[in-house]
Amino acid sequence: QQVHNKSRVGVCLDTCHSFTAGYDIRTLEGWKKTIEAFDNIIGAQYLRAIHFNDSQHDFNTKRDRHDNIGLGYIGLEPFKEILKERRFQDIPIILETPSYDNNDIWTTEMDNWNQFCRDKDASKLAENIDKFKEQVKEARRSFENARNKVILKKTNFS
């Protein structure tokens, strides 16, 4: 409201930020309410990008910790809806999820969502996400083990 010349103004909607800020996007109804609120408060014409990420923290916790899609508290449903909505088809959707120093995580995650966009097969997506969970668990474990070794080296006073 305070910006008079809005010709160069744009907003990026972050799914994790929205969720942990109190917009419950876990269901189709909640997602639609969130987009309606966005349109009423900001204006849909100013939506320039979407950061696509799940949340490691629950609803309305005000904690910004991204998770891989389908592995956090938001779940798969809103992400499928985002990709189905025609008004978002010309807006960049940026995958902003952890890789745990393993780029294969991002490759698999992108492959899963690209396949969903092509086929619109939710059952295949759910199957792929189940396999993906195991890949992420292993990557997290390796990442945390490596991090803990560094911490131990730094705190070794002998």
MDTraj code that builds the backbone (N, CA, C; nanometers):
import mdtraj as md
import numpy as np

residues = "GLN GLN VAL HIS ASN LYS SER ARG VAL GLY VAL CYS LEU ASP THR CYS HIS SER PHE THR ALA GLY TYR ASP ILE ARG THR LEU GLU GLY TRP LYS LYS THR ILE GLU ALA PHE ASP ASN ILE ILE GLY ALA GLN TYR LEU ARG ALA ILE HIS PHE ASN ASP SER GLN HIS ASP PHE ASN THR LYS ARG ASP ARG HIS ASP ASN ILE GLY LEU GLY TYR ILE GLY LEU GLU PRO PHE LYS GLU ILE LEU LYS GLU ARG ARG PHE GLN ASP ILE PRO ILE ILE LEU GLU THR PRO SER TYR ASP ASN ASN ASP ILE TRP THR THR GLU MET ASP ASN TRP ASN GLN PHE CYS ARG ASP LYS ASP ALA SER LYS LEU ALA GLU ASN ILE ASP LYS PHE LYS GLU GLN VAL LYS GLU ALA ARG ARG SER PHE GLU ASN ALA ARG ASN LYS VAL ILE LEU LYS LYS THR ASN PHE SER".split()
xyz = np.array([
    [0.0811, -0.1198, 0.0000],
    [0.0000, 0.0000, 0.0000],
    [0.0852, 0.1259, 0.0000],
    [0.2062, 0.1161, 0.0553],
    [0.2914, 0.2334, 0.0641],
    [0.3754, 0.2549, -0.0612],
    [0.3788, 0.1571, -0.1494],
    [0.4545, 0.1708, -0.2740],
    [0.3603, 0.2275, -0.3796],
    [0.3958, 0.3423, -0.4345],
    [0.3074, 0.4078, -0.5313],
    [0.3314, 0.3579, -0.6732],
    [0.4571, 0.3414, -0.7142],
    [0.4884, 0.2896, -0.8465],
    [0.5222, 0.1414, -0.8324],
    [0.4260, 0.0556, -0.8567],
    [0.4433, -0.0874, -0.8363],
    [0.4830, -0.1608, -0.9641],
    [0.5239, -0.0890, -1.0657],
    [0.5549, -0.1536, -1.1925],
    [0.6750, -0.2475, -1.1828],
    [0.7622, -0.2252, -1.0852],
    [0.8810, -0.3102, -1.0700],
    [0.8764, -0.3934, -0.9412],
    [0.7609, -0.4049, -0.8811],
    [0.7469, -0.4786, -0.7555],
    [0.6980, -0.6199, -0.7835],
    [0.7600, -0.7153, -0.7155],
    [0.7158, -0.8531, -0.7265],
    [0.7370, -0.9244, -0.5939],
    [0.6630, -1.0317, -0.5735],
    [0.6683, -1.1063, -0.4485],
    [0.6923, -1.2534, -0.4783],
    [0.7748, -1.3147, -0.3944],
    [0.7968, -1.4584, -0.4001],
    [0.7227, -1.5222, -0.2826],
    [0.6375, -1.6170, -0.3109],
    [0.5649, -1.6894, -0.2067],
    [0.6453, -1.8138, -0.1699],
    [0.6815, -1.8264, -0.0445],
    [0.7584, -1.9407, 0.0036],
    [0.6638, -2.0307, 0.0818],
    [0.6528, -2.1570, 0.0414],
    [0.5552, -2.2470, 0.1030],
    [0.5870, -2.2758, 0.2494],
    [0.7141, -2.2944, 0.2828],
    [0.7521, -2.3178, 0.4224],
    [0.7240, -2.1940, 0.5073],
    [0.7652, -2.0769, 0.4592],
    [0.7433, -1.9532, 0.5344],
    [0.5947, -1.9312, 0.5587],
    [0.5143, -1.9525, 0.4552],
    [0.3692, -1.9325, 0.4689],
    [0.3119, -2.0245, 0.5760],
    [0.3503, -2.1510, 0.5690],
    [0.2991, -2.2525, 0.6613],
    [0.3379, -2.2233, 0.8060],
    [0.4653, -2.1955, 0.8289],
    [0.5088, -2.1723, 0.9668],
    [0.4699, -2.0337, 1.0176],
    [0.4233, -1.9472, 0.9272],
    [0.3728, -1.8155, 0.9676],
    [0.2237, -1.8192, 1.0005],
    [0.1588, -1.9334, 0.9800],
    [0.0188, -1.9450, 1.0193],
    [-0.0803, -1.9632, 0.9060],
    [-0.0328, -1.9867, 0.7854],
    [-0.1218, -2.0165, 0.6731],
    [-0.1201, -2.1677, 0.6520],
    [-0.2300, -2.2331, 0.6863],
    [-0.2345, -2.3792, 0.6823],
    [-0.2618, -2.4268, 0.5402],
    [-0.1561, -2.4606, 0.4705],
    [-0.1667, -2.4991, 0.3291],
    [-0.1668, -2.6507, 0.3095],
    [-0.1861, -2.7271, 0.4166],
    [-0.1782, -2.8734, 0.4062],
    [-0.2919, -2.9342, 0.3256],
    [-0.4024, -2.8647, 0.3132],
    [-0.5163, -2.9180, 0.2385],
    [-0.5464, -2.8273, 0.1192],
    [-0.6235, -2.8784, 0.0262],
    [-0.6640, -2.7978, -0.0891],
    [-0.7414, -2.6743, -0.0427],
    [-0.8314, -2.6934, 0.0531],
    [-0.9097, -2.5808, 0.1062],
    [-0.8171, -2.4758, 0.1700],
    [-0.7208, -2.5208, 0.2490],
    [-0.6267, -2.4290, 0.3124],
    [-0.5401, -2.3564, 0.2117],
    [-0.4974, -2.4287, 0.1078],
    [-0.4171, -2.3672, 0.0021],
    [-0.4979, -2.2590, -0.0685],
    [-0.6244, -2.2903, -0.1005],
    [-0.7091, -2.1913, -0.1695],
    [-0.7315, -2.0676, -0.0825],
    [-0.7511, -2.0865, 0.0486],
    [-0.7673, -1.9726, 0.1404],
    [-0.6405, -1.8879, 0.1444],
    [-0.5263, -1.9528, 0.1433],
    [-0.3987, -1.8809, 0.1469],
    [-0.3808, -1.7977, 0.0204],
    [-0.4093, -1.8558, -0.0929],
    [-0.3958, -1.7825, -0.2196],
    [-0.4978, -1.6687, -0.2267],
    [-0.6170, -1.6923, -0.1750],
    [-0.7185, -1.5860, -0.1697],
    [-0.6706, -1.4712, -0.0806],
    [-0.6139, -1.5038, 0.0342],
    [-0.5599, -1.4006, 0.1243],
    [-0.4457, -1.3253, 0.0561],
    [-0.3581, -1.3985, -0.0123],
    [-0.2480, -1.3362, -0.0856],
    [-0.3029, -1.2373, -0.1883],
    [-0.4033, -1.2808, -0.2618],
    [-0.4639, -1.1962, -0.3649],
    [-0.5275, -1.0713, -0.3025],
    [-0.5955, -1.0879, -0.1896],
    [-0.6622, -0.9742, -0.1237],
    [-0.5627, -0.8767, -0.0609],
    [-0.4570, -0.9287, -0.0017],
    [-0.3618, -0.8439, 0.0699],
    [-0.2574, -0.7849, -0.0238],
    [-0.2026, -0.8664, -0.1118],
    [-0.0911, -0.8238, -0.1965],
    [-0.1351, -0.8021, -0.3410],
    [-0.2100, -0.8995, -0.3926],
    [-0.2545, -0.8953, -0.5319],
    [-0.1837, -1.0021, -0.6124],
    [-0.2606, -1.0897, -0.6735],
    [-0.2041, -1.2015, -0.7503],
    [-0.1128, -1.1535, -0.8625],
    [-0.1384, -1.0348, -0.9154],
    [-0.0569, -0.9824, -1.0252],
    [0.0880, -0.9557, -0.9820],
    [0.1149, -0.9524, -0.8510],
    [0.2503, -0.9283, -0.8019],
    [0.3259, -1.0567, -0.7686],
    [0.2604, -1.1717, -0.7826],
    [0.3277, -1.2991, -0.7574],
    [0.4234, -1.3261, -0.8731],
    [0.5536, -1.3279, -0.8435],
    [0.6559, -1.3443, -0.9472],
    [0.7285, -1.4782, -0.9393],
    [0.7210, -1.5463, -0.8231],
    [0.7895, -1.6748, -0.8073],
    [0.7331, -1.7478, -0.6860],
    [0.7559, -1.8781, -0.6843],
    [0.7182, -1.9599, -0.5696],
    [0.8411, -2.0394, -0.5277],
    [0.8744, -2.0324, -0.3987],
    [0.9771, -2.1204, -0.3429],
    [0.9057, -2.2449, -0.2941],
    [0.9451, -2.3549, -0.3488],
    [0.8804, -2.4850, -0.3339],
    [0.9572, -2.5638, -0.2279],
    [0.9038, -2.5746, -0.1062],
    [0.9719, -2.6486, -0.0009],
    [0.8737, -2.6921, 0.1070],
    [0.9045, -2.8027, 0.1697],
    [0.8273, -2.8509, 0.2835],
    [0.8877, -2.7880, 0.4091],
    [0.8339, -2.8206, 0.5251],
    [0.8793, -2.7604, 0.6497],
    [0.9215, -2.8658, 0.7514],
    [1.0376, -2.8441, 0.8134],
    [1.0821, -2.9330, 0.9197],
    [1.0084, -2.9057, 1.0501],
    [0.9340, -2.7938, 1.0555],
    [0.8612, -2.7574, 1.1774],
    [0.7117, -2.7479, 1.1492],
    [0.6351, -2.7666, 1.2531],
    [0.4901, -2.7736, 1.2402],
    [0.4285, -2.6359, 1.2141],
    [0.3010, -2.6387, 1.1889],
    [0.2198, -2.5220, 1.1562],
    [0.2323, -2.4109, 1.2617],
    [0.2502, -2.2881, 1.2152],
    [0.2461, -2.1661, 1.2958],
    [0.3541, -2.1604, 1.4040],
    [0.4680, -2.2240, 1.3794],
    [0.5761, -2.2245, 1.4781],
    [0.6736, -2.1086, 1.4598],
    [0.6604, -2.0365, 1.3488],
    [0.7497, -1.9235, 1.3172],
    [0.8952, -1.9681, 1.3044],
    [0.9176, -2.0931, 1.2633],
    [1.0534, -2.1470, 1.2469],
    [1.0747, -2.1831, 1.1007],
    [1.1726, -2.1211, 1.0397],
    [1.2006, -2.1381, 0.8974],
    [1.3098, -2.2417, 0.8760],
    [1.2694, -2.3678, 0.8655],
    [1.3629, -2.4756, 0.8347],
    [1.3011, -2.5585, 0.7232],
    [1.3576, -2.5470, 0.6046],
    [1.3029, -2.6154, 0.4878],
    [1.3291, -2.7649, 0.4953],
    [1.2366, -2.8403, 0.4355],
    [1.2530, -2.9843, 0.4246],
    [1.2232, -3.0240, 0.2813],
    [1.2617, -3.1448, 0.2465],
    [1.2311, -3.1959, 0.1131],
    [1.0809, -3.2191, 0.1026],
    [1.0291, -3.1981, -0.0154],
    [0.8843, -3.2028, -0.0360],
    [0.8307, -3.3432, -0.0107],
    [0.7271, -3.3479, 0.0740],
    [0.6651, -3.4741, 0.1098],
    [0.7265, -3.5378, 0.2326],
    [0.8342, -3.4791, 0.2837],
    [0.9014, -3.5363, 0.3999],
    [0.8786, -3.4550, 0.5266],
    [0.8175, -3.3394, 0.5132],
    [0.7966, -3.2517, 0.6282],
    [0.6516, -3.2470, 0.6724],
    [0.6170, -3.1402, 0.7425],
    [0.4843, -3.1248, 0.8015],
    [0.3772, -3.0820, 0.7018],
    [0.4164, -3.0310, 0.5872],
    [0.3163, -2.9855, 0.4896],
    [0.2592, -3.1032, 0.4116],
    [0.3440, -3.1946, 0.3681],
    [0.2968, -3.3091, 0.2907],
    [0.2932, -3.2799, 0.1419],
    [0.2374, -3.3727, 0.0661],
    [0.2401, -3.3633, -0.0805],
    [0.1271, -3.2805, -0.1416],
    [0.0104, -3.2804, -0.0791],
    [-0.1099, -3.2250, -0.1433],
    [-0.0958, -3.0834, -0.1988],
    [-0.0492, -2.9865, -0.1206],
    [-0.0443, -2.8509, -0.1772],
    [0.0509, -2.8391, -0.2959],
    [0.1560, -2.9173, -0.2948],
    [0.2536, -2.9097, -0.4035],
    [0.1941, -2.9633, -0.5337],
    [0.1139, -3.0683, -0.5225],
    [0.0456, -3.1198, -0.6420],
    [-0.0501, -3.0144, -0.6959],
    [-0.1184, -2.9449, -0.6066],
    [-0.2138, -2.8417, -0.6501],
    [-0.1429, -2.7235, -0.7160],
    [-0.0300, -2.6830, -0.6594],
    [0.0460, -2.5719, -0.7181],
    [0.0810, -2.6048, -0.8632],
    [0.1268, -2.7269, -0.8848],
    [0.1687, -2.7664, -1.0197],
    [0.0517, -2.7848, -1.1149],
    [-0.0681, -2.8076, -1.0627],
    [-0.1863, -2.8234, -1.1475],
    [-0.2485, -2.6890, -1.1858],
    [-0.2305, -2.5873, -1.1029],
    [-0.2993, -2.4598, -1.1254],
    [-0.2441, -2.3860, -1.2461],
    [-0.3324, -2.3528, -1.3373],
    [-0.2935, -2.2863, -1.4620],
    [-0.2294, -2.1497, -1.4367],
    [-0.2778, -2.0764, -1.3377],
    [-0.2247, -1.9417, -1.3155],
    [-0.0800, -1.9410, -1.2675],
    [-0.0296, -2.0563, -1.2247],
    [0.1096, -2.0641, -1.1805],
    [0.2023, -2.1205, -1.2883],
    [0.1491, -2.1540, -1.4037],
    [0.2303, -2.2202, -1.5059],
    [0.3374, -2.1308, -1.5673],
    [0.3206, -2.0011, -1.5623],
    [0.4209, -1.9109, -1.6185],
    [0.5047, -1.8428, -1.5101],
    [0.4913, -1.8910, -1.3871],
    [0.5660, -1.8353, -1.2740],
    [0.6784, -1.9320, -1.2387],
    [0.8012, -1.8820, -1.2213],
    [0.9092, -1.9725, -1.1808],
    [0.8792, -2.0374, -1.0452],
    [0.8969, -2.1667, -1.0397],
    [0.8838, -2.2414, -0.9144],
    [1.0235, -2.2933, -0.8829],
    [1.0773, -2.2462, -0.7723],
    [1.2157, -2.2729, -0.7379],
    [1.2214, -2.3760, -0.6251],
    [1.2833, -2.4882, -0.6539],
    [1.3025, -2.5917, -0.5530],
    [1.4047, -2.5412, -0.4526],
    [1.3652, -2.5291, -0.3281],
    [1.4517, -2.4734, -0.2245],
    [1.4507, -2.5690, -0.1048],
    [1.5147, -2.6828, -0.1251],
    [1.5135, -2.7891, -0.0256],
    [1.6569, -2.8307, 0.0074],
    [1.6778, -2.8960, 0.1211],
    [1.8135, -2.9376, 0.1568],
    [1.8647, -3.0519, 0.0696],
    [1.9955, -3.0521, 0.0477],
    [2.0573, -3.1616, -0.0290],
    [2.1493, -3.2461, 0.0575],
    [2.1860, -3.1928, 0.1750],
    [2.2777, -3.2624, 0.2653],
    [2.4085, -3.2961, 0.1943],
    [2.4574, -3.2005, 0.1164],
    [2.5824, -3.2160, 0.0399],
    [2.5793, -3.3340, -0.0562],
    [2.4612, -3.3674, -0.1055],
    [2.4452, -3.4789, -0.1992],
    [2.3526, -3.4320, -0.3115],
    [2.4095, -3.3909, -0.4236],
    [2.3293, -3.3360, -0.5330],
    [2.2327, -3.4371, -0.5937],
    [2.2544, -3.5657, -0.5692],
    [2.1597, -3.6667, -0.6178],
    [2.0217, -3.6475, -0.5547],
    [2.0181, -3.5898, -0.4354],
    [1.8901, -3.5624, -0.3689],
    [1.8075, -3.4688, -0.4566],
    [1.8680, -3.3597, -0.5008],
    [1.7953, -3.2639, -0.5845],
    [1.7573, -3.3253, -0.7188],
    [1.8470, -3.4030, -0.7757],
    [1.8176, -3.4667, -0.9042],
    [1.6957, -3.5565, -0.8920],
    [1.6922, -3.6379, -0.7888],
    [1.5783, -3.7283, -0.7678],
    [1.4510, -3.6490, -0.7416],
    [1.4610, -3.5460, -0.6586],
    [1.3435, -3.4649, -0.6261],
    [1.2871, -3.3980, -0.7516],
    [1.3749, -3.3431, -0.8343],
    [1.3297, -3.2811, -0.9595],
    [1.2694, -3.3851, -1.0538],
    [1.3323, -3.5011, -1.0638],
    [1.2790, -3.6078, -1.1494],
    [1.1385, -3.6481, -1.1056],
    [1.1181, -3.6607, -0.9738],
    [0.9853, -3.6972, -0.9219],
    [0.8799, -3.5956, -0.9644],
    [0.9117, -3.4669, -0.9474],
    [0.8125, -3.3632, -0.9785],
    [0.7954, -3.3436, -1.1291],
    [0.9019, -3.3582, -1.2056],
    [0.8875, -3.3498, -1.3515],
    [0.7999, -3.4631, -1.4038],
    [0.8186, -3.5818, -1.3489],
    [0.7347, -3.6946, -1.3890],
    [0.5887, -3.6682, -1.3523],
    [0.5657, -3.6134, -1.2324],
    [0.4284, -3.5818, -1.1923],
    [0.3660, -3.4797, -1.2879],
    [0.4418, -3.3782, -1.3263],
    [0.3901, -3.2764, -1.4192],
    [0.3530, -3.3361, -1.5539],
    [0.4321, -3.4328, -1.5986],
    [0.4031, -3.4978, -1.7269],
    [0.2823, -3.5898, -1.7162],
    [0.2811, -3.6744, -1.6135],
    [0.1822, -3.7827, -1.6050],
    [0.0601, -3.7508, -1.5200],
    [0.0744, -3.6580, -1.4242],
    [-0.0319, -3.6268, -1.3268],
    [-0.0753, -3.7516, -1.2498],
    [0.0193, -3.8427, -1.2285],
    [-0.0090, -3.9688, -1.1614],
    [0.0315, -3.9587, -1.0145],
    [-0.0654, -3.9309, -0.9279],
    [-0.0375, -3.9122, -0.7854],
    [0.0093, -4.0410, -0.7190],
    [-0.0393, -4.1561, -0.7646],
    [0.0024, -4.2821, -0.7021],
    [0.1494, -4.3105, -0.7330],
    [0.1928, -4.2810, -0.8538],
    [0.3339, -4.2988, -0.8905],
    [0.4214, -4.2016, -0.8114],
    [0.3724, -4.0789, -0.7930],
    [0.4466, -3.9804, -0.7149],
    [0.4640, -4.0296, -0.5713],
    [0.3584, -4.0801, -0.5104],
    [0.3656, -4.1299, -0.3726],
    [0.4663, -4.2446, -0.3619],
    [0.4658, -4.3322, -0.4603],
    [0.5614, -4.4437, -0.4632],
    [0.7056, -4.3908, -0.4734],
    [0.7263, -4.2936, -0.5616],
    [0.8594, -4.2341, -0.5772],
    [0.9044, -4.1631, -0.4496],
    [0.8120, -4.0946, -0.3834],
    [0.8453, -4.0221, -0.2599],
    [0.8847, -4.1202, -0.1502],
    [0.8182, -4.2349, -0.1432],
    [0.8554, -4.3361, -0.0437],
    [1.0004, -4.3813, -0.0635],
    [1.0404, -4.4032, -0.1878],
    [1.1795, -4.4407, -0.2174],
    [1.2739, -4.3241, -0.1852],
    [1.2283, -4.2040, -0.2172],
    [1.3071, -4.0828, -0.1948],
    [1.3357, -4.0630, -0.0458],
    [1.2389, -4.0946, 0.0395],
    [1.2565, -4.0792, 0.1848],
    [1.3786, -4.1560, 0.2320],
    [1.3957, -4.2761, 0.1806],
    [1.5109, -4.3582, 0.2210],
    [1.6411, -4.2941, 0.1738],
    [1.6412, -4.2408, 0.0529],
    [1.7601, -4.1739, -0.0013],
    [1.7958, -4.0527, 0.0856],
    [1.6962, -3.9754, 0.1252],
    [1.7207, -3.8565, 0.2078],
    [1.7684, -3.8968, 0.3470],
    [1.7069, -4.0007, 0.4054],
    [1.7508, -4.0468, 0.5381],
    [1.8988, -4.0816, 0.5374],
    [1.9420, -4.1534, 0.4350],
    [2.0828, -4.1924, 0.4252],
    [2.1717, -4.0698, 0.4059],
    [2.1288, -3.9748, 0.3225],
    [2.2069, -3.8531, 0.2998],
    [2.2165, -3.7704, 0.4281],
    [2.1053, -3.7605, 0.5018],
    [2.1067, -3.6880, 0.6303],
    [2.2031, -3.7532, 0.7285],
    [2.1962, -3.8849, 0.7365],
    [2.2818, -3.9594, 0.8286],
    [2.4299, -3.9341, 0.7949],
    [2.4656, -3.9439, 0.6684],
    [2.6043, -3.9197, 0.6253],
    [2.6463, -3.7761, 0.6550],
    [2.5575, -3.6823, 0.6256],
    [2.5857, -3.5410, 0.6492],
    [2.6078, -3.5142, 0.7978],
    [2.5186, -3.5678, 0.8823],
    [2.5296, -3.5460, 1.0270],
    [2.6538, -3.6133, 1.0843],
    [2.6880, -3.7318, 1.0352],
    [2.8100, -3.7988, 1.0814],
    [2.9334, -3.7160, 1.0471],
    [2.9380, -3.6639, 0.9251],
    [3.0513, -3.5809, 0.8835],
    [3.0570, -3.4531, 0.9670],
    [2.9416, -3.3918, 0.9899],
    [2.9361, -3.2693, 1.0707],
    [2.9815, -3.2975, 1.2135],
    [2.9372, -3.4082, 1.2710],
    [2.9746, -3.4426, 1.4080],
    [3.1245, -3.4688, 1.4202],
    [3.1854, -3.5272, 1.3177],
    [3.3308, -3.5491, 1.3197],
    [3.4044, -3.4156, 1.3225],
    [3.3556, -3.3192, 1.2456],
    [3.4170, -3.1860, 1.2441],
    [3.4021, -3.1208, 1.3806],
    [3.2854, -3.1313, 1.4410],
    [3.2617, -3.0733, 1.5734],
    [3.3541, -3.1365, 1.6766],
    [3.3671, -3.2698, 1.6715],
    [3.4555, -3.3379, 1.7657],
    [3.6004, -3.2932, 1.7496],
    [3.6454, -3.2761, 1.6246],
    [3.7822, -3.2293, 1.6009],
    [3.8030, -3.0893, 1.6579],
    [3.7037, -3.0026, 1.6408],
    [3.7153, -2.8650, 1.6880],
    [3.7134, -2.8574, 1.8401],
    [3.6460, -2.9515, 1.9068],
    [3.6352, -2.9451, 2.0522],
    [3.7361, -3.0333, 2.1234],
    [3.8236, -3.0989, 2.0484],
    [3.9253, -3.1842, 2.1084],
    [4.0391, -3.0957, 2.1594],
    [4.0510, -3.0849, 2.2917],
    [4.1488, -2.9950, 2.3520],
    [4.2814, -3.0621, 2.3837],
    [4.2968, -3.1903, 2.3549],
    [4.4215, -3.2589, 2.3899],
    [4.5314, -3.2362, 2.2900],
])
top = md.Topology()
chain = top.add_chain()
for i, resn in enumerate(residues, 1):
    res = top.add_residue(resn, chain, resSeq=i)
    for name in ("N", "CA", "C"):
        top.add_atom(name, md.element.get_by_symbol(name[0]), res)
traj = md.Trajectory(xyz[None], top)
